[in-house]
Amino acid sequence: MIQKFSVFWWLKRFQMTEKGFKKVSKGTILQREGDKSSAAYHVLKGCLKSYVIDASGKEHIIQFAPEDWFITDMDSFTNGTPSLLFIEAIEDSEIHMEYDPAAFNFELFERNELVNIATKLRNSIIAANKRLINLLSASAETRYHDFVKTYPTLVQRLPLKLIASYIGITPEYLSEIRRKIARKG
């Protein structure tokens, strides 16, 4: 019989164990493409990013993880497959690393908690689909507005180069977009 745990147990376990707390410096690579992911990261302070590097050496940012966000290559972490992502600190950060994929084993949750988790997962999938559709079809200005809505605390914290990479444009073009928005003010 599978023992059921509450989501509060999981959060407490995830956030309160001293094992796994770590301070990382800006530029620290926590996970490399091709390695098996050994941890999921909960950002307590600072910011991490996940990204891929294409055949020409260009970096493509997949996700930012500011305070209170989680980041990992979930397939690699839970299934032991080689990671497709790099994960790197883009600010000096304090993180908590979860080493046990069972912490994400939804079979351990009660039904009502699963409904809540399923709703969050559904919303996450919807957001990921919107991001993909935006990258493929939306204007750069729309993608920038979506970035601002998704990551409002990062607009002033991140260099334009990182924001531009995330939305798939050059830093110079992002500067033009920001000037245009400021003029509309």
TIMI-404955 format. One record per atom (N, C-alpha, C): residue number from 0; atom name; x, y, z. Coordinates in steps of 0.001 Angstrom, whole numbers. Example, Ala and Ser with C-alpha at 12.3 -4.5 7.8 and 13.67 -1.06 7.14 Angstrom:
<panus>
+-----+-------+---------+---------+---------+
! num ! atomo !       X !       Y !       Z !
+-----+-------+---------+---------+---------+
!   0 !     N !   13190 !   -5690 !    7800 !
!   0 !    CA !   12300 !   -4500 !    7800 !
!   0 !     C !   13200 !   -3300 !    7800 !
!   1 !     N !   12850 !   -2250 !    7080 !
!   1 !    CA !   13670 !   -1060 !    7140 !
!   1 !     C !   12900 !      30 !    7870 !
+-----+-------+---------+---------+---------+
</panus>
This chain:
<panus>
+-----+-------+---------+---------+---------+
! num ! atomo !       X !       Y !       Z !
+-----+-------+---------+---------+---------+
!   0 !     N !     844 !   -1192 !       0 !
!   0 !    CA !       0 !       0 !       0 !
!   0 !     C !     883 !    1247 !       0 !
!   1 !     N !     516 !    2218 !    -824 !
!   1 !    CA !    1261 !    3469 !    -902 !
!   1 !     C !     788 !    4396 !     203 !
!   2 !     N !    1755 !    4913 !     966 !
!   2 !    CA !    1407 !    5866 !    2010 !
!   2 !     C !    1140 !    7214 !    1368 !
!   3 !     N !      73 !    7889 !    1794 !
!   3 !    CA !    -282 !    9194 !    1243 !
!   3 !     C !     280 !   10297 !    2137 !
!   4 !     N !     759 !   11352 !    1509 !
!   4 !    CA !    1294 !   12493 !    2222 !
!   4 !     C !     594 !   13750 !    1744 !
!   5 !     N !     481 !   14712 !    2602 !
!   5 !    CA !    -146 !   15963 !    2185 !
!   5 !     C !     855 !   16822 !    1433 !
!   6 !     N !     320 !   17733 !     638 !
!   6 !    CA !    1179 !   18666 !     -82 !
!   6 !     C !    1968 !   19527 !     920 !
!   7 !     N !    1401 !   19779 !    2082 !
!   7 !    CA !    2113 !   20566 !    3093 !
!   7 !     C !    3310 !   19789 !    3623 !
!   8 !     N !    3163 !   18458 !    3758 !
!   8 !    CA !    4293 !   17630 !    4154 !
!   8 !     C !    5393 !   17756 !    3117 !
!   9 !     N !    5010 !   17691 !    1848 !
!   9 !    CA !    5983 !   17742 !     775 !
!   9 !     C !    6710 !   19082 !     772 !
!  10 !     N !    5945 !   20181 !     873 !
!  10 !    CA !    6573 !   21499 !     880 !
!  10 !     C !    7485 !   21668 !    2081 !
!  11 !     N !    7018 !   21217 !    3252 !
!  11 !    CA !    7842 !   21329 !    4448 !
!  11 !     C !    9117 !   20504 !    4283 !
!  12 !     N !    8962 !   19292 !    3785 !
!  12 !    CA !   10118 !   18421 !    3589 !
!  12 !     C !   11067 !   19049 !    2584 !
!  13 !     N !   10516 !   19571 !    1501 !
!  13 !    CA !   11336 !   20129 !     445 !
!  13 !     C !   12069 !   21380 !     911 !
!  14 !     N !   11395 !   22230 !    1648 !
!  14 !    CA !   11971 !   23519 !    1987 !
!  14 !     C !   12753 !   23512 !    3297 !
!  15 !     N !   12481 !   22588 !    4182 !
!  15 !    CA !   13038 !   22702 !    5520 !
!  15 !     C !   14224 !   21792 !    5811 !
!  16 !     N !   14527 !   20843 !    4947 !
!  16 !    CA !   15677 !   20007 !    5240 !
!  16 !     C !   16945 !   20823 !    5018 !
!  17 !     N !   17865 !   20737 !    5960 !
!  17 !    CA !   19091 !   21511 !    5818 !
!  17 !     C !   19972 !   20960 !    4713 !
!  18 !     N !   19916 !   19645 !    4505 !
!  18 !    CA !   20662 !   19054 !    3409 !
!  18 !     C !   20123 !   19646 !    2122 !
!  19 !     N !   20995 !   20137 !    1320 !
!  19 !    CA !   20567 !   20671 !      40 !
!  19 !     C !   20574 !   22181 !     -63 !
!  20 !     N !   20694 !   22911 !    1053 !
!  20 !    CA !   20800 !   24361 !     962 !
!  20 !     C !   22193 !   24712 !     458 !
!  21 !     N !   22248 !   25650 !    -468 !
!  21 !    CA !   23537 !   25974 !   -1062 !
!  21 !     C !   23528 !   27407 !   -1558 !
!  22 !     N !   24646 !   28090 !   -1388 !
!  22 !    CA !   24848 !   29399 !   -1998 !
!  22 !     C !   25699 !   29174 !   -3239 !
!  23 !     N !   25261 !   29761 !   -4345 !
!  23 !    CA !   26005 !   29618 !   -5591 !
!  23 !     C !   26296 !   31001 !   -6163 !
!  24 !     N !   27456 !   31133 !   -6734 !
!  24 !    CA !   27874 !   32399 !   -7329 !
!  24 !     C !   27349 !   32535 !   -8747 !
!  25 !     N !   27177 !   33767 !   -9158 !
!  25 !    CA !   26794 !   34058 !  -10532 !
!  25 !     C !   27758 !   33322 !  -11463 !
!  26 !     N !   27201 !   32664 !  -12473 !
!  26 !    CA !   28025 !   31937 !  -13435 !
!  26 !     C !   28224 !   30466 !  -13118 !
!  27 !     N !   27802 !   30035 !  -11918 !
!  27 !    CA !   27936 !   28624 !  -11553 !
!  27 !     C !   26982 !   27784 !  -12386 !
!  28 !     N !   27520 !   26772 !  -13049 !
!  28 !    CA !   26688 !   25857 !  -13820 !
!  28 !     C !   26343 !   24684 !  -12914 !
!  29 !     N !   25057 !   24515 !  -12663 !
!  29 !    CA !   24570 !   23468 !  -11765 !
!  29 !     C !   24287 !   22172 !  -12506 !
!  30 !     N !   23989 !   22276 !  -13785 !
!  30 !    CA !   23675 !   21097 !  -14583 !
!  30 !     C !   24160 !   21342 !  -16002 !
!  31 !     N !   24740 !   20316 !  -16603 !
!  31 !    CA !   25223 !   20415 !  -17983 !
!  31 !     C !   24434 !   19483 !  -18891 !
!  32 !     N !   24269 !   19909 !  -20121 !
!  32 !    CA !   23630 !   19060 !  -21118 !
!  32 !     C !   24393 !   17741 !  -21205 !
!  33 !     N !   23650 !   16651 !  -21260 !
!  33 !    CA !   24264 !   15334 !  -21383 !
!  33 !     C !   24458 !   14618 !  -20063 !
!  34 !     N !   24574 !   15372 !  -18968 !
!  34 !    CA !   24686 !   14764 !  -17635 !
!  34 !     C !   23309 !   14332 !  -17167 !
!  35 !     N !   23267 !   13363 !  -16290 !
!  35 !    CA !   21992 !   13006 !  -15672 !
!  35 !     C !   21727 !   13976 !  -14537 !
!  36 !     N !   20531 !   14533 !  -14522 !
!  36 !    CA !   20175 !   15499 !  -13487 !
!  36 !     C !   20052 !   14795 !  -12142 !
!  37 !     N !   20754 !   15323 !  -11159 !
!  37 !    CA !   20718 !   14718 !   -9827 !
!  37 !     C !   19891 !   15538 !   -8850 !
!  38 !     N !   19341 !   16684 !   -9294 !
!  38 !    CA !   18609 !   17540 !   -8358 !
!  38 !     C !   17598 !   18415 !   -9097 !
!  39 !     N !   16585 !   18815 !   -8335 !
!  39 !    CA !   15671 !   19883 !   -8738 !
!  39 !     C !   16015 !   21061 !   -7836 !
!  40 !     N !   15936 !   22263 !   -8360 !
!  40 !    CA !   16384 !   23442 !   -7623 !
!  40 !     C !   15215 !   24359 !   -7308 !
!  41 !     N !   15112 !   24732 !   -6036 !
!  41 !    CA !   14136 !   25715 !   -5586 !
!  41 !     C !   14937 !   26959 !   -5254 !
!  42 !     N !   14644 !   28061 !   -5938 !
!  42 !    CA !   15403 !   29292 !   -5761 !
!  42 !     C !   14841 !   30067 !   -4575 !
!  43 !     N !   15676 !   30281 !   -3575 !
!  43 !    CA !   15285 !   31046 !   -2391 !
!  43 !     C !   15639 !   32518 !   -2557 !
!  44 !     N !   16770 !   32781 !   -3234 !
!  44 !    CA !   17229 !   34146 !   -3482 !
!  44 !     C !   18071 !   34114 !   -4744 !
!  45 !     N !   17905 !   35128 !   -5581 !
!  45 !    CA !   18683 !   35181 !   -6805 !
!  45 !     C !   17874 !   34688 !   -7990 !
!  46 !     N !   18579 !   34172 !   -9003 !
!  46 !    CA !   17910 !   33735 !  -10211 !
!  46 !     C !   18777 !   32718 !  -10959 !
!  47 !     N !   18124 !   31672 !  -11461 !
!  47 !    CA !   18770 !   30670 !  -12301 !
!  47 !     C !   18137 !   30729 !  -13687 !
!  48 !     N !   18825 !   30139 !  -14653 !
!  48 !    CA !   18252 !   30007 !  -15994 !
!  48 !     C !   18541 !   28601 !  -16499 !
!  49 !     N !   17639 !   28101 !  -17345 !
!  49 !    CA !   17913 !   26872 !  -18086 !
!  49 !     C !   18031 !   27269 !  -19547 !
!  50 !     N !   18909 !   26574 !  -20253 !
!  50 !    CA !   19141 !   26921 !  -21649 !
!  50 !     C !   19735 !   25751 !  -22406 !
!  51 !     N !   19686 !   25864 !  -23717 !
!  51 !    CA !   20338 !   24931 !  -24618 !
!  51 !     C !   21302 !   25735 !  -25478 !
!  52 !     N !   22270 !   25045 !  -26050 !
!  52 !    CA !   23209 !   25670 !  -26977 !
!  52 !     C !   23078 !   24936 !  -28302 !
!  53 !     N !   22793 !   25688 !  -29370 !
!  53 !    CA !   22590 !   25046 !  -30668 !
!  53 !     C !   23937 !   24708 !  -31324 !
!  54 !     N !   23870 !   24096 !  -32495 !
!  54 !    CA !   25068 !   23622 !  -33189 !
!  54 !     C !   26034 !   24747 !  -33541 !
!  55 !     N !   25519 !   25966 !  -33692 !
!  55 !    CA !   26397 !   27091 !  -34017 !
!  55 !     C !   26956 !   27778 !  -32770 !
!  56 !     N !   26600 !   27261 !  -31582 !
!  56 !    CA !   27113 !   27827 !  -30338 !
!  56 !     C !   26236 !   28903 !  -29724 !
!  57 !     N !   25068 !   29142 !  -30301 !
!  57 !    CA !   24167 !   30170 !  -29782 !
!  57 !     C !   23349 !   29612 !  -28625 !
!  58 !     N !   23249 !   30401 !  -27565 !
!  58 !    CA !   22476 !   30029 !  -26378 !
!  58 !     C !   21013 !   30424 !  -26565 !
!  59 !     N !   20117 !   29492 !  -26182 !
!  59 !    CA !   18680 !   29753 !  -26231 !
!  59 !     C !   18111 !   29495 !  -24836 !
!  60 !     N !   17638 !   30551 !  -24185 !
!  60 !    CA !   17120 !   30431 !  -22827 !
!  60 !     C !   15722 !   29832 !  -22867 !
!  61 !     N !   15526 !   28802 !  -22058 !
!  61 !    CA !   14246 !   28116 !  -21974 !
!  61 !     C !   13403 !   28691 !  -20843 !
!  62 !     N !   14029 !   28907 !  -19681 !
!  62 !    CA !   13281 !   29344 !  -18504 !
!  62 !     C !   14181 !   30153 !  -17595 !
!  63 !     N !   13590 !   31111 !  -16912 !
!  63 !    CA !   14215 !   31779 !  -15781 !
!  63 !     C !   13548 !   31263 !  -14517 !
!  64 !     N !   14301 !   31197 !  -13446 !
!  64 !    CA !   13748 !   30790 !  -12151 !
!  64 !     C !   14181 !   31818 !  -11106 !
!  65 !     N !   13363 !   32867 !  -10906 !
!  65 !    CA !   13647 !   33829 !   -9833 !
!  65 !     C !   13193 !   33250 !   -8490 !
!  66 !     N !   13165 !   34074 !   -7467 !
!  66 !    CA !   12802 !   33633 !   -6128 !
!  66 !     C !   11483 !   32858 !   -6119 !
!  67 !     N !   11496 !   31752 !   -5409 !
!  67 !    CA !   10355 !   30870 !   -5172 !
!  67 !     C !    9902 !   30098 !   -6406 !
!  68 !     N !   10748 !   30002 !   -7419 !
!  68 !    CA !   10466 !   29181 !   -8581 !
!  68 !     C !   11316 !   27914 !   -8469 !
!  69 !     N !   10887 !   26881 !   -9165 !
!  69 !    CA !   11615 !   25621 !   -9273 !
!  69 !     C !   12149 !   25487 !  -10686 !
!  70 !     N !   13278 !   24784 !  -10813 !
!  70 !    CA !   13838 !   24554 !  -12135 !
!  70 !     C !   14607 !   23240 !  -12126 !
!  71 !     N !   14422 !   22463 !  -13167 !
!  71 !    CA !   15164 !   21218 !  -13371 !
!  71 !     C !   14860 !   20731 !  -14777 !
!  72 !     N !   15577 !   19737 !  -15218 !
!  72 !    CA !   15175 !   18977 !  -16402 !
!  72 !     C !   14394 !   17802 !  -15828 !
!  73 !     N !   13075 !   17920 !  -15777 !
!  73 !    CA !   12240 !   16947 !  -15071 !
!  73 !     C !   12389 !   15542 !  -15644 !
!  74 !     N !   12517 !   15413 !  -16949 !
!  74 !    CA !   12692 !   14091 !  -17553 !
!  74 !     C !   13981 !   13452 !  -17046 !
!  75 !     N !   15059 !   14198 !  -17056 !
!  75 !    CA !   16342 !   13670 !  -16584 !
!  75 !     C !   16296 !   13360 !  -15093 !
!  76 !     N !   15704 !   14256 !  -14327 !
!  76 !    CA !   15659 !   14094 !  -12867 !
!  76 !     C !   14829 !   12885 !  -12461 !
!  77 !     N !   13676 !   12705 !  -13088 !
!  77 !    CA !   12792 !   11618 !  -12657 !
!  77 !     C !   13060 !   10301 !  -13377 !
!  78 !     N !   13560 !   10356 !  -14618 !
!  78 !    CA !   13741 !    9132 !  -15395 !
!  78 !     C !   15194 !    8743 !  -15623 !
!  79 !     N !   16114 !    9588 !  -15185 !
!  79 !    CA !   17533 !    9259 !  -15310 !
!  79 !     C !   18077 !    9362 !  -16726 !
!  80 !     N !   17377 !   10073 !  -17587 !
!  80 !    CA !   17858 !   10260 !  -18957 !
!  80 !     C !   18902 !   11376 !  -18985 !
!  81 !     N !   19756 !   11401 !  -19994 !
!  81 !    CA !   20698 !   12522 !  -20099 !
!  81 !     C !   19937 !   13844 !  -20233 !
!  82 !     N !   20409 !   14854 !  -19564 !
!  82 !    CA !   19742 !   16156 !  -19574 !
!  82 !     C !   19888 !   16832 !  -20929 !
!  83 !     N !   18868 !   17531 !  -21331 !
!  83 !    CA !   18895 !   18327 !  -22552 !
!  83 !     C !   19290 !   19774 !  -22257 !
!  84 !     N !   19369 !   20123 !  -20972 !
!  84 !    CA !   19520 !   21513 !  -20551 !
!  84 !     C !   20788 !   21771 !  -19747 !
!  85 !     N !   21234 !   23002 !  -19822 !
!  85 !    CA !   22168 !   23562 !  -18855 !
!  85 !     C !   21327 !   24332 !  -17850 !
!  86 !     N !   21740 !   24351 !  -16594 !
!  86 !    CA !   21127 !   25219 !  -15589 !
!  86 !     C !   22262 !   25996 !  -14940 !
!  87 !     N !   22103 !   27322 !  -14899 !
!  87 !    CA !   23184 !   28206 !  -14452 !
!  87 !     C !   22629 !   29328 !  -13578 !
!  88 !     N !   23407 !   29731 !  -12580 !
!  88 !    CA !   23055 !   30894 !  -11759 !
!  88 !     C !   23393 !   32157 !  -12544 !
!  89 !     N !   22423 !   33057 !  -12687 !
!  89 !    CA !   22693 !   34316 !  -13381 !
!  89 !     C !   22796 !   35483 !  -12402 !
!  90 !     N !   22596 !   35185 !  -11134 !
!  90 !    CA !   22868 !   36106 !  -10031 !
!  90 !     C !   23437 !   35258 !   -8908 !
!  91 !     N !   24149 !   35884 !   -7974 !
!  91 !    CA !   24493 !   35154 !   -6754 !
!  91 !     C !   23171 !   34675 !   -6172 !
!  92 !     N !   23093 !   33391 !   -5837 !
!  92 !    CA !   21801 !   32808 !   -5473 !
!  92 !     C !   21909 !   31903 !   -4264 !
!  93 !     N !   20794 !   31755 !   -3587 !
!  93 !    CA !   20644 !   30753 !   -2536 !
!  93 !     C !   19569 !   29800 !   -3014 !
!  94 !     N !   19911 !   28522 !   -3008 !
!  94 !    CA !   18992 !   27526 !   -3543 !
!  94 !     C !   18837 !   26374 !   -2564 !
!  95 !     N !   17778 !   25648 !   -2756 !
!  95 !    CA !   17613 !   24377 !   -2057 !
!  95 !     C !   17516 !   23312 !   -3130 !
!  96 !     N !   18335 !   22283 !   -2994 !
!  96 !    CA !   18359 !   21213 !   -3977 !
!  96 !     C !   17634 !   20001 !   -3416 !
!  97 !     N !   16693 !   19486 !   -4181 !
!  97 !    CA !   15986 !   18255 !   -3820 !
!  97 !     C !   16616 !   17129 !   -4613 !
!  98 !     N !   17127 !   16128 !   -3899 !
!  98 !    CA !   17833 !   15031 !   -4552 !
!  98 !     C !   16957 !   13815 !   -4795 !
!  99 !     N !   15755 !   13799 !   -4251 !
!  99 !    CA !   14917 !   12609 !   -4301 !
!  99 !     C !   13763 !   12809 !   -5277 !
! 100 !     N !   13799 !   12146 !   -6438 !
! 100 !    CA !   12673 !   12289 !   -7375 !
! 100 !     C !   11336 !   11871 !   -6767 !
! 101 !     N !   11354 !   11076 !   -5705 !
! 101 !    CA !   10100 !   10674 !   -5056 !
! 101 !     C !    9360 !   11879 !   -4484 !
! 102 !     N !   10066 !   12976 !   -4252 !
! 102 !    CA !    9394 !   14192 !   -3786 !
! 102 !     C !    8396 !   14684 !   -4825 !
! 103 !     N !    8572 !   14250 !   -6066 !
! 103 !    CA !    7672 !   14643 !   -7144 !
! 103 !     C !    6765 !   13485 !   -7563 !
! 104 !     N !    6697 !   12453 !   -6736 !
! 104 !    CA !    5855 !   11297 !   -7019 !
! 104 !     C !    4426 !   11603 !   -6581 !
! 105 !     N !    3582 !   11916 !   -7543 !
! 105 !    CA !    2233 !   12360 !   -7232 !
! 105 !     C !    1352 !   11242 !   -6686 !
! 106 !     N !    1813 !   10017 !   -6764 !
! 106 !    CA !    1055 !    8915 !   -6180 !
! 106 !     C !     997 !    9024 !   -4654 !
! 107 !     N !    1864 !    9858 !   -4083 !
! 107 !    CA !    1917 !   10005 !   -2633 !
! 107 !     C !     915 !   11028 !   -2095 !
! 108 !     N !     183 !   11691 !   -2974 !
! 108 !    CA !    -716 !   12754 !   -2554 !
! 108 !     C !   -2157 !   12279 !   -2460 !
! 109 !     N !   -2927 !   12949 !   -1629 !
! 109 !    CA !   -4362 !   12690 !   -1516 !
! 109 !     C !   -5065 !   13232 !   -2764 !
! 110 !     N !   -6279 !   12738 !   -3025 !
! 110 !    CA !   -7011 !   13097 !   -4233 !
! 110 !     C !   -7224 !   14607 !   -4376 !
! 111 !     N !   -7692 !   15285 !   -3318 !
! 111 !    CA !   -7961 !   16724 !   -3433 !
! 111 !     C !   -6676 !   17513 !   -3712 !
! 112 !     N !   -5554 !   17030 !   -3179 !
! 112 !    CA !   -4277 !   17688 !   -3464 !
! 112 !     C !   -3858 !   17443 !   -4899 !
! 113 !     N !   -4170 !   16256 !   -5421 !
! 113 !    CA !   -3867 !   15961 !   -6821 !
! 113 !     C !   -4636 !   16871 !   -7761 !
! 114 !     N !   -5877 !   17184 !   -7398 !
! 114 !    CA !   -6669 !   18110 !   -8212 !
! 114 !     C !   -5970 !   19469 !   -8249 !
! 115 !     N !   -5507 !   19935 !   -7105 !
! 115 !    CA !   -4792 !   21211 !   -7037 !
! 115 !     C !   -3507 !   21159 !   -7864 !
! 116 !     N !   -2743 !   20093 !   -7709 !
! 116 !    CA !   -1499 !   19940 !   -8470 !
! 116 !     C !   -1804 !   19840 !   -9960 !
! 117 !     N !   -2840 !   19075 !  -10313 !
! 117 !    CA !   -3215 !   18931 !  -11723 !
! 117 !     C !   -3589 !   20277 !  -12326 !
! 118 !     N !   -4266 !   21112 !  -11556 !
! 118 !    CA !   -4626 !   22449 !  -12036 !
! 118 !     C !   -3369 !   23270 !  -12303 !
! 119 !     N !   -2419 !   23223 !  -11374 !
! 119 !    CA !   -1157 !   23960 !  -11569 !
! 119 !     C !    -380 !   23397 !  -12752 !
! 120 !     N !    -364 !   22084 !  -12887 !
! 120 !    CA !     319 !   21459 !  -14004 !
! 120 !     C !    -342 !   21854 !  -15321 !
! 121 !     N !   -1670 !   21826 !  -15351 !
! 121 !    CA !   -2394 !   22245 !  -16545 !
! 121 !     C !   -2032 !   23680 !  -16902 !
! 122 !     N !   -2026 !   24572 !  -15907 !
! 122 !    CA !   -1676 !   25970 !  -16155 !
! 122 !     C !    -242 !   26106 !  -16660 !
! 123 !     N !     657 !   25281 !  -16130 !
! 123 !    CA !    2043 !   25289 !  -16580 !
! 123 !     C !    2142 !   24849 !  -18037 !
! 124 !     N !    1399 !   23814 !  -18394 !
! 124 !    CA !    1397 !   23343 !  -19780 !
! 124 !     C !     815 !   24400 !  -20704 !
! 125 !     N !    -255 !   25051 !  -20270 !
! 125 !    CA !    -850 !   26125 !  -21060 !
! 125 !     C !     169 !   27240 !  -21277 !
! 126 !     N !     877 !   27633 !  -20210 !
! 126 !    CA !    1883 !   28694 !  -20321 !
! 126 !     C !    3012 !   28274 !  -21262 !
! 127 !     N !    3462 !   27024 !  -21159 !
! 127 !    CA !    4527 !   26539 !  -22042 !
! 127 !     C !    4056 !   26530 !  -23495 !
! 128 !     N !    2809 !   26119 !  -23725 !
! 128 !    CA !    2268 !   26130 !  -25088 !
! 128 !     C !    2177 !   27547 !  -25631 !
! 129 !     N !    1725 !   28488 !  -24788 !
! 129 !    CA !    1657 !   29888 !  -25222 !
! 129 !     C !    3048 !   30409 !  -25579 !
! 130 !     N !    4037 !   30056 !  -24751 !
! 130 !    CA !    5415 !   30495 !  -25027 !
! 130 !     C !    5880 !   29944 !  -26359 !
! 131 !     N !    5642 !   28668 !  -26606 !
! 131 !    CA !    6055 !   28055 !  -27863 !
! 131 !     C !    5348 !   28709 !  -29042 !
! 132 !     N !    4049 !   28901 !  -28923 !
! 132 !    CA !    3288 !   29539 !  -30001 !
! 132 !     C !    3793 !   30962 !  -30226 !
! 133 !     N !    4046 !   31698 !  -29138 !
! 133 !    CA !    4576 !   33059 !  -29271 !
! 133 !     C !    5923 !   33072 !  -29976 !
! 134 !     N !    6803 !   32126 !  -29613 !
! 134 !    CA !    8111 !   32077 !  -30267 !
! 134 !     C !    7982 !   31818 !  -31759 !
! 135 !     N !    6981 !   31028 !  -32123 !
! 135 !    CA !    6807 !   30679 !  -33522 !
! 135 !     C !    6016 !   31710 !  -34317 !
! 136 !     N !    5114 !   32453 !  -33641 !
! 136 !    CA !    4202 !   33280 !  -34432 !
! 136 !     C !    3991 !   34711 !  -33946 !
! 137 !     N !    4315 !   35033 !  -32719 !
! 137 !    CA !    4026 !   36383 !  -32209 !
! 137 !     C !    5157 !   37347 !  -32566 !
! 138 !     N !    4804 !   38603 !  -32591 !
! 138 !    CA !    5830 !   39626 !  -32844 !
! 138 !     C !    6780 !   39706 !  -31653 !
! 139 !     N !    7942 !   40251 !  -31888 !
! 139 !    CA !    8925 !   40408 !  -30824 !
! 139 !     C !    8380 !   41289 !  -29701 !
! 140 !     N !    7616 !   42309 !  -30066 !
! 140 !    CA !    7039 !   43188 !  -29049 !
! 140 !     C !    6048 !   42425 !  -28164 !
! 141 !     N !    5236 !   41575 !  -28768 !
! 141 !    CA !    4297 !   40751 !  -27993 !
! 141 !     C !    5055 !   39797 !  -27077 !
! 142 !     N !    6120 !   39180 !  -27596 !
! 142 !    CA !    6920 !   38274 !  -26769 !
! 142 !     C !    7541 !   39028 !  -25594 !
! 143 !     N !    7981 !   40265 !  -25797 !
! 143 !    CA !    8536 !   41063 !  -24710 !
! 143 !     C !    7446 !   41358 !  -23670 !
! 144 !     N !    6266 !   41742 !  -24108 !
! 144 !    CA !    5162 !   42002 !  -23168 !
! 144 !     C !    4839 !   40748 !  -22362 !
! 145 !     N !    4845 !   39592 !  -23017 !
! 145 !    CA !    4595 !   38330 !  -22307 !
! 145 !     C !    5693 !   38045 !  -21288 !
! 146 !     N !    6943 !   38347 !  -21636 !
! 146 !    CA !    8051 !   38188 !  -20685 !
! 146 !     C !    7806 !   39050 !  -19447 !
! 147 !     N !    7418 !   40294 !  -19660 !
! 147 !    CA !    7175 !   41230 !  -18553 !
! 147 !     C !    6054 !   40712 !  -17653 !
! 148 !     N !    5003 !   40144 !  -18252 !
! 148 !    CA !    3896 !   39597 !  -17465 !
! 148 !     C !    4334 !   38368 !  -16669 !
! 149 !     N !    5148 !   37525 !  -17288 !
! 149 !    CA !    5568 !   36283 !  -16642 !
! 149 !     C !    6626 !   36517 !  -15575 !
! 150 !     N !    7554 !   37428 !  -15837 !
! 150 !    CA !    8690 !   37667 !  -14942 !
! 150 !     C !    8812 !   39150 !  -14578 !
! 151 !     N !    7811 !   39731 !  -13929 !
! 151 !    CA !    7858 !   41179 !  -13674 !
! 151 !     C !    9058 !   41623 !  -12829 !
! 152 !     N !    9543 !   40774 !  -11946 !
! 152 !    CA !   10668 !   41176 !  -11090 !
! 152 !     C !   12003 !   41121 !  -11825 !
! 153 !     N !   12049 !   40498 !  -12983 !
! 153 !    CA !   13324 !   40342 !  -13683 !
! 153 !     C !   13613 !   41428 !  -14705 !
! 154 !     N !   12613 !   42213 !  -15060 !
! 154 !    CA !   12774 !   43214 !  -16111 !
! 154 !     C !   13934 !   44161 !  -15800 !
! 155 !     N !   14048 !   44614 !  -14558 !
! 155 !    CA !   15113 !   45542 !  -14182 !
! 155 !     C !   16376 !   44837 !  -13685 !
! 156 !     N !   16270 !   43545 !  -13378 !
! 156 !    CA !   17408 !   42817 !  -12806 !
! 156 !     C !   18320 !   42180 !  -13838 !
! 157 !     N !   17768 !   41805 !  -14981 !
! 157 !    CA !   18540 !   41038 !  -15952 !
! 157 !     C !   19124 !   41922 !  -17043 !
! 158 !     N !   20299 !   41568 !  -17523 !
! 158 !    CA !   20846 !   42280 !  -18684 !
! 158 !     C !   19961 !   42069 !  -19904 !
! 159 !     N !   19935 !   43058 !  -20783 !
! 159 !    CA !   19126 !   42960 !  -21999 !
! 159 !     C !   19496 !   41718 !  -22808 !
! 160 !     N !   20761 !   41340 !  -22772 !
! 160 !    CA !   21225 !   40178 !  -23540 !
! 160 !     C !   20440 !   38915 !  -23157 !
! 161 !     N !   20190 !   38726 !  -21866 !
! 161 !    CA !   19470 !   37533 !  -21417 !
! 161 !     C !   17993 !   37593 !  -21789 !
! 162 !     N !   17386 !   38759 !  -21606 !
! 162 !    CA !   15973 !   38913 !  -21968 !
! 162 !     C !   15815 !   38710 !  -23473 !
! 163 !     N !   16718 !   39294 !  -24256 !
! 163 !    CA !   16662 !   39144 !  -25711 !
! 163 !     C !   16791 !   37683 !  -26114 !
! 164 !     N !   17694 !   36958 !  -25488 !
! 164 !    CA !   17851 !   35534 !  -25790 !
! 164 !     C !   16572 !   34775 !  -25488 !
! 165 !     N !   15945 !   35090 !  -24368 !
! 165 !    CA !   14708 !   34411 !  -23976 !
! 165 !     C !   13600 !   34625 !  -25002 !
! 166 !     N !   13484 !   35849 !  -25525 !
! 166 !    CA !   12392 !   36112 !  -26467 !
! 166 !     C !   12819 !   35925 !  -27923 !
! 167 !     N !   14084 !   35558 !  -28141 !
! 167 !    CA !   14529 !   35176 !  -29475 !
! 167 !     C !   14881 !   36319 !  -30406 !
! 168 !     N !   15437 !   37402 !  -29855 !
! 168 !    CA !   15843 !   38537 !  -30682 !
! 168 !     C !   17221 !   39018 !  -30224 !
! 169 !     N !   17764 !   39982 !  -30939 !
! 169 !    CA !   19054 !   40552 !  -30547 !
! 169 !     C !   18850 !   41602 !  -29453 !
! 170 !     N !   19875 !   41856 !  -28647 !
! 170 !    CA !   19766 !   42918 !  -27633 !
! 170 !     C !   19478 !   44289 !  -28264 !
! 171 !     N !   20027 !   44529 !  -29438 !
! 171 !    CA !   19803 !   45812 !  -30109 !
! 171 !     C !   18333 !   45990 !  -30475 !
! 172 !     N !   17730 !   44924 !  -30987 !
! 172 !    CA !   16319 !   45005 !  -31350 !
! 172 !     C !   15454 !   45156 !  -30098 !
! 173 !     N !   15845 !   44491 !  -29018 !
! 173 !    CA !   15102 !   44656 !  -27766 !
! 173 !     C !   15176 !   46109 !  -27291 !
! 174 !     N !   16326 !   46737 !  -27429 !
! 174 !    CA !   16450 !   48156 !  -27059 !
! 174 !     C !   15490 !   49011 !  -27881 !
! 175 !     N !   15370 !   48709 !  -29180 !
! 175 !    CA !   14429 !   49450 !  -30027 !
! 175 !     C !   12995 !   49262 !  -29531 !
! 176 !     N !   12635 !   48044 !  -29202 !
! 176 !    CA !   11282 !   47757 !  -28707 !
! 176 !     C !   11020 !   48530 !  -27420 !
! 177 !     N !   11983 !   48523 !  -26516 !
! 177 !    CA !   11794 !   49228 !  -25247 !
! 177 !     C !   11668 !   50734 !  -25447 !
! 178 !     N !   12461 !   51286 !  -26372 !
! 178 !    CA !   12344 !   52728 !  -26681 !
! 178 !     C !   10965 !   53035 !  -27258 !
! 179 !     N !   10489 !   52173 !  -28142 !
! 179 !    CA !    9175 !   52364 !  -28760 !
! 179 !     C !    8085 !   52338 !  -27697 !
! 180 !     N !    8172 !   51388 !  -26773 !
! 180 !    CA !    7181 !   51278 !  -25678 !
! 180 !     C !    7241 !   52514 !  -24786 !
! 181 !     N !    8455 !   52991 !  -24492 !
! 181 !    CA !    8620 !   54172 !  -23637 !
! 181 !     C !    8013 !   55408 !  -24294 !
! 182 !     N !    8183 !   55524 !  -25614 !
! 182 !    CA !    7598 !   56675 !  -26328 !
! 182 !     C !    6067 !   56645 !  -26289 !
! 183 !     N !    5505 !   55423 !  -26377 !
! 183 !    CA !    4049 !   55291 !  -26307 !
! 183 !     C !    3550 !   55658 !  -24914 !
! 184 !     N !    4401 !   55358 !  -23900 !
! 184 !    CA !    4225 !   55601 !  -22512 !
! 184 !     C !    2940 !   55755 !  -21964 !
+-----+-------+---------+---------+---------+
</panus>
